[in-house]
Amino acid sequence: MTTVPPEDAKSRQQAPAIVCYNVESVPRRNEAFIEAWRAELSVVDTVIVKPRDASTFRVPAGYGFRILSVEGSQVGDLNLWNANNLSERFFSGKTRQLHASHVTRGDRLWTNIPNMRPMATITYDSLEWYGWDEDGGGVHDVIGTRCDPYTNHVLNGVDYHHCCHSNLTRAMAEELNLPAVEVEHHIHDVLNVFMCTGFTLDTHQYFMKASPVRPGDYIEFLADIELLGALSACPGGNCGSSHSDDETPCYPLHVEILKPSDDALAQFHEESLSAYDRTHGLI
Ligand SMILES: [Zn+2]
């Protein structure tokens, strides 16, 4: 049954929008440090992520990593964990609230409660120019979860095994040398790297459009803590048409592991766990 608007409906709707969190209070990495850290990065390893598949990678604290588009326009789904404690992992929801629905240079990826600390800082984004398009879309979202076989089964009634959720699960099963069912719970909401998304302006539904990423583009991160990462090359390719099937052309992604200079590493400090006392008001 539809509702009848109250007489003051308009004025209630016209209450001012207030940004929930004081962004000025979010701790940032010092810009001069980032500049010095970036000045002498050397690539110490390159991990190849095959199309419709995922790979894991490790990054020491203070090192960095780049996710690169190669061969063709391709979207990636990224999971990150504290390499020494897999229960501490990327918290896309709070990252969204602290920064925005899409992240770029200077923004940080935060870990889940009760850890609640930056785990990676975005130090470069070749798609920073994209900003917000006329549909309200942006790049690198933290609003989508990841394509998964369960949702696909609900909507299409078929089993598809190369959704990002399954790709990440297989990669973690190999990394931890455990069966898929024992590692699946580690997979969490992703950073949708290179993906162009938003909410439709009229119905507020999640939309995707062809990613603006091209070979040579990359997003670069500083590891604020020691990281285990997993990246899936989404079966949706550039996510300009469909996903959760084998219809769209897909391309590999590369992950470069970056070592800074010894001087930059000496200046680096690892981020600390939340200092909240965790009593929640109980004595
Ligand atoms: Zn996907």
Residues whose N, C-alpha, C, O or C-beta is under 5 A from the ligand:
A	BS01	ZN	R146 C147 C164 C234 P235
